[in-house]
Amino acid sequence: MSTQPAPTLPAQPQQGLQSITRIIGLLRPQRFIVYGVLVMVLLGVVAQVIAPLLLGRATDIIFNGVIGLQLPAGLTKDEAVAQLRGEGSDQFADMVSGTAAVPGVGIDFGALGRLLIIVLALYLLSSALIWVAAYGLNEIVQRVVRDLRSRVERKIHSLPLRYFDTHSRGDLLSRVSNDIDNVSTGMQESISQLVLAVLTLIGLVVMMLWISPLLALVALFMVPASVVATALVARRSRRHFASQWAATGKLNGQIEETFTGHELVTAYGRTEDVERRFADTNDELFRSAYRAQFVSGTVMPLVTFLGNLSYVGVAVLGGLRVASGTITLGEVQALIQYSRQLAQPLAQIGAMVNLLQSAAASAERVFALLDEPEQDPESPAPTLPWGRHGSVEFDDVSFSYDPERPLIEHLSLRAEPGQMVAIVGPTGAGKTTLINLILRFYELNSGRILVDGVDITSMSRAELRTRIGIVLQDTWLFGGTIRENIAYGNPHATENQILSAARMSYVDRFVRALPDGYDTVIDEESGSLSAGERQLITIARAFVAKPSILILDEATSSVDTRTELLVQQATARLRDDRTSFVIAHRLSTIRDADRIVVMEDGRIVEQGTHEDLLRAGGAYTRLYDAQFRALVE
């Protein structure tokens, strides 16, 4: 499998916008819950922005009471103002004229108490509504991420094998795990905060304009400045986030590759080289992550600085207008509170935009996977033969992995039911490719393959593969019991069928010696079993499947001589009454084959029995002599 690194994503704002749009589009199935969340956030924001205005009125009640006690009782406010002007206190008179003070009357604690209770209720209501909205949003996001993971899982199973041959497995795992988790985090933290911040910003602007358009304009100068600053930062940070997640996939690919081949890395003394490659990629990830976080981190200080400027402007100008009697102290207090609050949603919007940039960079990688072309669709009405006989015919087949490099051209071959066909030849001759074509891992360039007289393209892949059992050179066992690994070939296998397959493949011999027997838990890297024992389990799996066509791809190449005899005996039993294709480098294992096919450069150069090919003195003889001469020497 190729482990080429994933390319760094291009830093195109339009592409990022498309990814964000597609992320939002994922919410469509949950739209009714989304509407409910938006309504609750809206009501919570309304309650939140009304509270400062009522607090300003409470301040006015206190201020009016304090001023009222300083004025002579029995006068009206106008009379008191006129008296102050007559005494030369024009500035104090202007301030009094702008209040609702009653001369000689102090603070109305009853009205003050009622207002404070209302404010407290509004804050409690706002917090409750926003909390419920956050809970609902969490439900939405988790459903969306669950569906996204399901889509990716289905996509992986529908991709052609060619995709996995040309992409790093570690990078693919990074897309499925890290990138989807980052999308989840971005949606979870940004959507609710972004909606809340935008609605809060709108509510604050409306309230400020309603109280005092002039002071509102002073405070609102920071809005366009913050938008410009955020846009500039977002444009720079996006490409760094893209590089960060691409480097993450590359690093995961190296880690997966190194851990998989840890024994070979150690045996060949390449630990330092691996550590150097890891350090280089880790440094690359460090630099891209550092730049992304540093650039995006400048938004909050910039917005906070602009907010402080507007706060100072509102405070100074508001104080002057209170002194002139054109606005009340409570209204200035509300405006100051609004101006302070104004910086928070702007800063949140800036931070969330950068978080969305990171999520968009990951989403692009996930959507790129989802947009990959799938394998050719199944036949709408597959034609299936009666019974399972196992004949296989290659009819003028041509295939190549790369259009520029032909591999198999005009190949024809027929295997009759019950025959054992051995395929031999040098590395790269196309032996394994034939097997991949039978299984429809790849589609033909031309020609056709018939199974029991039916073109395999007219059969569903699932139906075709239920007829085929395969034992590979590299054994694959999953995390589970030995019983479950054997039954993997047939999920409906009974206990008797599993035990029978184990006895036929000589698995029962060593399983009985294990403490937990067939309930022994193993995994892909399990060290409790030898290579030969693992191979016998895969043969038992093929027994349980009861295929009509059997494929053995170097099934004995990685085991010792004694175990090889057991594997050969097991595979011989398995081949009974089945058409079998055996790929082998050890020519001694295929002497009894009904037909031996010799391939070179994608072509069949010879075919016949072992004795016929030796008498012919051709390519097979050269392979045979070279192999056994090496053994003698």
KOLMI-698371 format. One record per residue (C-alpha): x, y, z. Coordinates in steps of 0.5 Angstrom, whole numbers, padded with zeros to 4 digits, always signed. Layout:
% KOLMI-698371
XYZ
...
//
This chain:
% KOLMI-698371
+0000+0000+0000
+0003+0007-0002
+0004+0011+0004
+0005+0018+0000
+0003+0024+0004
-0003+0028+0003
-0003+0034+0000
-0003+0041+0003
-0010+0044+0002
-0010+0050-0002
-0012+0056+0002
-0018+0059-0003
-0023+0062+0001
-0029+0060-0003
-0027+0053-0002
-0027+0054+0005
-0034+0058+0005
-0037+0052+0001
-0034+0047+0006
-0038+0051+0012
-0044+0051+0007
-0044+0044+0007
-0043+0043+0014
-0049+0048+0015
-0053+0043+0010
-0051+0037+0015
-0056+0040+0020
-0062+0040+0015
-0065+0033+0017
-0065+0036+0024
-0068+0043+0022
-0074+0043+0027
-0070+0042+0033
-0065+0048+0030
-0071+0052+0029
-0073+0051+0037
-0066+0052+0039
-0066+0059+0035
-0073+0061+0038
-0070+0060+0045
-0063+0063+0043
-0067+0069+0041
-0072+0070+0047
-0066+0069+0051
-0062+0075+0048
-0068+0079+0048
-0069+0078+0056
-0061+0079+0056
-0061+0086+0053
-0067+0089+0056
-0064+0087+0063
-0059+0093+0063
-0064+0098+0060
-0068+0096+0067
-0062+0097+0071
-0061+0104+0068
-0068+0106+0070
-0066+0103+0077
-0060+0107+0077
-0065+0113+0075
-0069+0112+0081
-0063+0112+0086
-0061+0118+0082
-0067+0122+0082
-0068+0120+0090
-0061+0123+0091
-0062+0129+0087
-0070+0130+0090
-0067+0130+0097
-0062+0136+0095
-0068+0140+0093
-0073+0144+0097
-0079+0141+0098
-0086+0144+0096
-0083+0146+0089
-0084+0143+0083
-0078+0141+0079
-0079+0147+0074
-0079+0152+0080
-0073+0148+0083
-0069+0149+0076
-0071+0156+0076
-0069+0157+0083
-0062+0154+0081
-0061+0158+0075
-0063+0164+0079
-0057+0162+0084
-0052+0162+0079
-0052+0154+0079
-0054+0153+0071
-0050+0147+0070
-0053+0143+0076
-0060+0146+0074
-0059+0143+0067
-0057+0136+0070
-0064+0137+0074
-0068+0139+0068
-0066+0132+0065
-0068+0128+0071
-0075+0126+0074
-0073+0128+0081
-0079+0131+0085
-0076+0136+0090
-0076+0134+0097
-0078+0126+0095
-0072+0121+0096
-0071+0114+0093
-0077+0110+0091
-0075+0103+0094
-0082+0100+0092
-0081+0101+0085
-0073+0100+0086
-0075+0093+0089
-0080+0091+0083
-0075+0093+0078
-0069+0089+0081
-0074+0083+0082
-0076+0084+0074
-0068+0084+0072
-0066+0078+0076
-0072+0074+0073
-0070+0076+0066
-0063+0074+0067
-0065+0067+0070
-0070+0067+0064
-0064+0068+0059
-0059+0063+0062
-0065+0058+0063
-0067+0059+0055
-0059+0059+0053
-0058+0053+0057
-0064+0049+0054
-0061+0052+0047
-0054+0049+0048
-0057+0042+0050
-0061+0042+0044
-0055+0044+0040
-0051+0039+0043
-0056+0034+0041
-0056+0036+0034
-0049+0036+0033
-0048+0029+0036
-0053+0027+0031
-0050+0030+0025
-0043+0027+0027
-0046+0020+0028
-0049+0021+0021
-0043+0024+0018
-0039+0018+0021
-0044+0013+0018
-0043+0016+0011
-0036+0016+0012
-0036+0009+0014
-0041+0007+0008
-0037+0011+0003
-0030+0007+0005
-0034+0000+0004
-0036+0003-0003
-0029+0006-0005
-0025+0002-0010
-0019-0002-0008
-0015+0003-0013
-0017+0008-0008
-0013+0005-0002
-0007+0003-0006
-0006+0010-0007
-0007+0013-0001
-0004+0013+0006
-0008+0009+0011
-0006+0013+0017
-0008+0019+0013
-0015+0016+0012
-0015+0014+0019
-0014+0021+0021
-0020+0024+0016
-0024+0019+0019
-0022+0020+0027
-0019+0027+0028
-0022+0031+0022
-0029+0029+0024
-0028+0030+0031
-0025+0037+0029
-0031+0038+0025
-0035+0036+0031
-0032+0041+0036
-0032+0046+0031
-0040+0045+0030
-0041+0044+0038
-0037+0051+0040
-0038+0055+0034
-0045+0055+0032
-0049+0056+0038
-0044+0062+0040
-0044+0065+0033
-0052+0065+0033
-0052+0067+0040
-0046+0073+0039
-0050+0075+0032
-0057+0076+0036
-0054+0079+0042
-0050+0084+0037
-0057+0086+0033
-0060+0086+0040
-0055+0091+0043
-0055+0095+0037
-0062+0096+0037
-0062+0098+0044
-0057+0103+0044
-0060+0106+0038
-0066+0107+0041
-0063+0110+0047
-0059+0115+0044
-0057+0115+0037
-0051+0119+0038
-0048+0115+0043
-0049+0109+0039
-0045+0111+0033
-0039+0112+0038
-0040+0105+0040
-0041+0102+0034
-0035+0105+0030
-0032+0098+0033
-0036+0094+0029
-0034+0095+0022
-0027+0096+0025
-0027+0089+0028
-0031+0086+0022
-0025+0088+0017
-0020+0086+0023
-0023+0079+0023
-0023+0078+0016
-0016+0080+0015
-0014+0075+0020
-0019+0069+0018
-0016+0070+0011
-0009+0069+0013
-0011+0063+0019
-0014+0059+0014
-0008+0056+0010
-0005+0055+0016
-0011+0051+0019
-0011+0047+0013
-0003+0046+0013
-0004+0044+0020
-0009+0038+0019
-0006+0036+0013
+0001+0035+0017
-0004+0031+0022
-0006+0026+0017
+0001+0025+0015
+0004+0024+0022
-0001+0019+0023
+0001+0016+0017
+0008+0015+0019
+0006+0013+0026
+0001+0007+0023
+0007+0005+0018
+0012+0005+0024
+0008+0001+0029
+0006-0004+0024
+0013-0005+0022
+0016-0004+0029
+0020-0011+0029
+0023-0010+0022
+0025-0002+0024
+0028-0005+0030
+0031-0011+0026
+0034-0007+0021
+0037-0001+0026
+0033+0004+0022
+0030+0007+0029
+0034+0013+0028
+0032+0014+0021
+0024+0013+0023
+0025+0018+0029
+0028+0023+0024
+0022+0023+0020
+0018+0023+0025
+0021+0029+0028
+0021+0033+0021
+0014+0032+0020
+0012+0033+0028
+0016+0040+0027
+0012+0041+0021
+0006+0040+0025
+0008+0044+0030
+0010+0050+0025
+0003+0050+0022
-0001+0049+0028
+0003+0055+0032
+0002+0059+0026
-0005+0058+0026
-0006+0059+0033
-0002+0065+0033
-0005+0068+0027
-0012+0067+0030
-0011+0069+0037
-0010+0076+0035
-0017+0077+0034
-0019+0077+0041
-0014+0082+0043
-0016+0087+0037
-0023+0087+0038
-0022+0088+0046
-0018+0094+0044
-0023+0097+0039
-0028+0095+0045
-0024+0099+0050
-0024+0105+0045
-0031+0105+0044
-0032+0104+0052
-0028+0111+0053
-0032+0115+0048
-0039+0113+0051
-0037+0114+0058
-0034+0121+0057
-0039+0123+0052
-0045+0120+0056
-0042+0124+0062
-0042+0131+0058
-0049+0129+0056
-0052+0128+0063
-0049+0134+0066
-0052+0138+0060
-0059+0134+0062
-0060+0131+0055
-0060+0124+0057
-0061+0121+0064
-0055+0118+0068
-0059+0111+0068
-0059+0111+0060
-0051+0113+0060
-0050+0107+0065
-0054+0102+0060
-0050+0105+0054
-0044+0104+0058
-0046+0097+0059
-0048+0095+0052
-0042+0098+0050
-0038+0093+0054
-0042+0088+0052
-0042+0090+0045
-0034+0087+0045
-0036+0080+0047
-0040+0078+0041
-0035+0081+0037
-0030+0078+0040
-0034+0071+0040
-0035+0072+0033
-0028+0073+0031
-0026+0067+0035
-0031+0063+0032
-0030+0065+0025
-0023+0062+0026
-0025+0056+0030
-0030+0055+0024
-0024+0056+0019
-0020+0050+0023
-0027+0046+0022
-0027+0048+0015
-0020+0045+0014
-0022+0039+0017
-0029+0038+0013
-0025+0039+0006
-0021+0033+0008
-0028+0029+0010
-0032+0032+0004
-0026+0030-0001
-0027+0023+0002
-0034+0023+0001
-0034+0026-0006
-0029+0020-0009
-0032+0016-0014
-0035+0010-0012
-0034+0003-0015
-0038+0002-0021
-0045+0001-0019
-0048-0006-0018
-0052-0009-0024
-0060-0007-0023
-0062-0014-0024
-0056-0019-0023
-0057-0026-0027
-0055-0032-0022
-0054-0039-0025
-0058-0045-0021
-0053-0048-0016
-0046-0047-0015
-0041-0051-0020
-0035-0047-0019
-0033-0046-0027
-0029-0040-0028
-0027-0037-0035
-0023-0031-0037
-0025-0029-0044
-0020-0024-0048
-0019-0020-0041
-0015-0014-0042
-0013-0010-0035
-0008-0005-0033
-0007-0001-0027
-0004+0005-0031
-0007+0006-0038
+0000+0008-0040
+0003+0001-0037
-0001-0005-0040
-0001-0011-0035
-0005-0016-0038
-0007-0016-0045
-0012-0021-0049
-0011-0027-0043
-0016-0033-0044
-0016-0038-0039
-0021-0043-0037
-0022-0047-0030
-0027-0053-0030
-0031-0055-0024
-0026-0058-0018
-0020-0057-0022
-0014-0054-0018
-0010-0049-0023
-0003-0047-0020
-0001-0040-0022
+0007-0039-0022
+0011-0034-0025
+0016-0028-0023
+0014-0022-0019
+0010-0017-0022
+0008-0022-0027
+0000-0021-0026
-0001-0027-0021
-0005-0023-0016
-0008-0019-0021
-0012-0025-0024
-0015-0026-0017
-0017-0019-0016
-0020-0019-0022
-0024-0025-0020
-0026-0022-0014
-0028-0016-0018
-0023-0011-0014
-0022-0008-0020
-0026-0007-0027
-0023-0010-0033
-0021-0006-0039
-0024-0010-0044
-0026-0018-0044
-0030-0021-0039
-0030-0026-0033
-0035-0032-0033
-0037-0036-0027
-0041-0042-0028
-0042-0039-0035
-0045-0032-0032
-0041-0025-0033
-0039-0023-0026
-0041-0016-0028
-0048-0018-0028
-0048-0021-0021
-0048-0017-0015
-0041-0017-0012
-0044-0019-0005
-0047-0025-0009
-0040-0027-0013
-0036-0026-0007
-0040-0031-0003
-0038-0036-0008
-0031-0035-0007
-0026-0037-0001
-0019-0034+0000
-0013-0035+0004
-0008-0030+0004
+0000-0030+0005
-0002-0025+0010
-0006-0027+0016
-0012-0022+0018
-0015-0024+0025
-0019-0019+0029
-0020-0017+0036
-0025-0023+0038
-0025-0030+0040
-0022-0036+0036
-0029-0038+0035
-0031-0031+0032
-0025-0031+0028
-0027-0038+0025
-0035-0036+0024
-0033-0030+0020
-0033-0034+0014
-0040-0035+0015
-0044-0031+0021
-0050-0036+0021
-0045-0042+0022
-0047-0047+0028
-0043-0049+0033
-0042-0056+0030
-0040-0053+0023
-0035-0049+0027
-0032-0055+0031
-0032-0059+0024
-0028-0053+0020
-0023-0053+0026
-0022-0060+0026
-0021-0061+0018
-0016-0055+0019
-0012-0058+0025
-0014-0052+0029
-0017-0056+0034
-0011-0059+0036
-0008-0053+0039
-0014-0049+0041
-0015-0055+0046
-0009-0053+0049
-0011-0046+0051
-0014-0044+0057
-0020-0041+0055
-0020-0046+0048
-0025-0043+0043
-0026-0037+0047
-0019-0035+0047
-0019-0027+0045
-0014-0026+0040
-0013-0020+0035
-0009-0018+0029
-0003-0017+0033
-0004-0023+0038
+0003-0026+0040
+0000-0032+0043
-0001-0035+0037
+0005-0037+0032
+0004-0035+0024
+0002-0042+0023
-0003-0043+0028
-0006-0036+0025
-0006-0039+0018
-0009-0045+0020
-0015-0041+0023
-0016-0037+0016
-0016-0044+0013
-0022-0046+0018
-0025-0039+0016
-0025-0041+0009
-0028-0048+0011
-0034-0045+0014
-0035-0041+0008
-0036-0047+0004
-0034-0043-0003
-0035-0046-0009
-0028-0043-0012
-0022-0043-0007
-0016-0038-0008
-0010-0039-0004
-0005-0034-0005
+0002-0036-0002
-0002-0039+0004
+0005-0043+0006
+0010-0038+0005
+0011-0036+0012
+0011-0042+0016
+0016-0047+0018
+0016-0054+0015
+0012-0058+0020
+0007-0053+0020
+0007-0053+0012
+0005-0060+0012
-0001-0059+0016
-0003-0053+0012
-0002-0057+0006
-0006-0062+0008
-0011-0057+0011
-0012-0054+0004
-0012-0061+0000
-0018-0062+0004
-0021-0055+0003
-0020-0056-0005
-0024-0062-0005
-0030-0062-0010
-0028-0054-0011
-0025-0050-0016
-0018-0048-0013
-0013-0042-0016
-0007-0043-0012
-0001-0038-0013
+0005-0041-0011
+0013-0039-0011
+0015-0046-0008
+0014-0051-0014
+0014-0057-0010
+0007-0055-0007
+0004-0055-0014
+0006-0062-0017
-0001-0065-0017
-0004-0059-0020
-0009-0061-0025
-0006-0055-0029
+0000-0050-0028
-0001-0043-0031
+0006-0040-0032
+0005-0032-0033
+0010-0027-0035
+0009-0019-0036
+0001-0021-0036
+0001-0026-0041
+0000-0034-0040
+0007-0036-0043
+0006-0044-0042
+0000-0048-0038
+0000-0056-0037
+0001-0061-0032
+0008-0061-0028
+0011-0067-0032
+0008-0064-0039
+0012-0057-0037
+0018-0060-0035
+0018-0064-0041
+0017-0058-0045
+0023-0055-0043
+0021-0047-0043
+0019-0042-0037
+0017-0047-0032
+0023-0051-0033
+0027-0045-0032
+0024-0043-0026
+0024-0050-0023
+0031-0051-0024
+0033-0045-0021
+0029-0046-0015
+0032-0053-0014
+0039-0052-0016
+0039-0046-0011
+0036-0051-0006
+0042-0056-0008
+0047-0051-0008
//
